[in-house]
Amino acid sequence: MSSSSTTTTTTRLLMLKASDGVTFEVEEAVATKLGAINNMVEEEGSEDLICLPNVNGKFLGMVLEWCKKHANNNTNSDKGNDEVNKWWDKEFVMDLDQNTLYHLLMAADYLSGTELVDLLTEKVASMIRGKKVEEIRETFKIKSDFLPGQEEEIRKKNSWAFE
Amino acid sequence: MKKNYPTITTWNDMPYDILVKIFMALDILDLVTGVSRVCSLWRAASYDAVLWRRIDLSMVRPDSVDIPARPEDLIEGESSNRLMLILKNALKLKALEKAMMCWKDLESLTVPCAYAPCSMMRAIGAFCKNFCELKIMCPFDIDFAHSIVSQAPQLKVLSLRCAVVFKEALLYLLENLKHLKVLNLTHCLLVSDTQEAGFLVVYREIDEEISENVSHLKQLLTCKKISCSMCKIAVDQEDFLKWYDYDEGNWRVDEIPSLTV
């Protein structure tokens, strides 16, 4: 709502600064796809430089890439665009390795990019579905921290589901 | 299992809230047999009450030999006060009784197909005092109506969508179930058991006798049976209801929003 700039057609540009100093210049309409940025813009109003000390430049870049795609496609909303977005999302998460996926999910969650969080959590869920415990640990490089007897105890307890 | 992973084991530090969000997209089998056994953090997150408010057992195959013997394991640590259960041939009666004993907070139950609905209602009546919402697709006859009235007198919402509904049973229910507020009769087949002839009379619409008795309901959901396309699919030429043919998508839908799963 700030009336500082000249006309209504020019969109305001925001500078986003990542933890490693990398900066991104993005249109306000793109950045406000993220709840956290949206809140900052509404609260502070005039501030054009936003520092994000918890997000690394690589992942902030990826989050913004997603925002840009979805902000653009939302402007001319029709059914076909929905399909395009879905297809694009599918491509976006397809080849993410679990390390990138982890950091991207953390970044999206920190920036309150709800739709992106949904997309990424679904991707993680799809990597879990139907897998055995050992396979899940292998996929996500998780080390069991159960005490020696504990795991066997849990196993016994849930045995009805395994037989 | 005793492999030494590199030190960047980031998934061990995944915040609890995000883990819960991820687990929301999983079904019960994955929760119980998979994630709950990965590590202590994942185990704790898999027990979050949010994940157990609605328990969908429909993926448990009816023909599997190992029908859960200990359904109470499903809710260990569960403390939510609104619980919705979806069963599809999943539990044997004994297991169901055991389950109800544990699911004291059960408020809503969806059963696309039940072979012993009266026994099921007995188990609910005995243990689930907050029970108020039922969706069931088995034939609704006078015995079943009696058991609902006696075992779940506090029932508020009932969906008999796509079921065979005996008129006598319906009239009995409407007269005796005082707290009933919402009744869904969409796509059901209304029949009447005529004693003298020993055959069933099929109704195409809700008749006067029924509509005179629904005044205390907040909402009665019906369809125009003669022109309803769903009813045409559901009922064959001999007026048999093919509700058992209904696919996944159909039984999960309901005109009552809280029952859409």
Interface residues (C-beta under 8 A of the other chain):
Chain A: Q98 N99 Y102 H103 L105 M106 D109 V117 T121 E122 V124 A125 I128 R129 G130 K131 K132 V133 E134 I136 R137 F140 K141 I142 K143 S144 D145 F146 E151 I154 R155 K157 N158 W160 A161 F162 E163
Chain B: M1 Y5 P6 I8 T9 T10 W11 N12 M14 P15 D17 I18 K21 I22 F23 M24 A25 L26 L29 D30 V32 T33 G34 V35 S36 R37 V38 C39 S40 L41 W42 R43 V65 D66 P68 A69 R70 D73 E76
